[in-house]
Amino acid sequence: MLCRKFDGWYDIWTAKGFAPIRESLRPWLNLGGLVRLTAGDSEVEGQTTDVDEEGRLVVRLESGVVRAFEAGEVALLR
């Protein structure tokens, strides 16, 4: 089942690019929610703001800096 779903997303990506996939993902991303993101030895907390055009999760850190993360473990805080 997962492979079939991936095939569908791949077909969309090759035909139309990432934009339609990005829009489909937004409702599932808890945008505006607080998260803790762990990537390697680094751990940060912030508010999710978007998914960028490359599929990276965009987070506004507690310091106000906005960063895009392409990999890591995300824990929902609220």
Secondary structure, DSSP 8 states (H G I E B T S, - for coil): -HHHHHHHHHHHHHHH-SHHHHHHHGGGTTTT-EEEEEETTEEEEEEEEEE-TTS-EEEEETTS-EEEESS-EEEE--
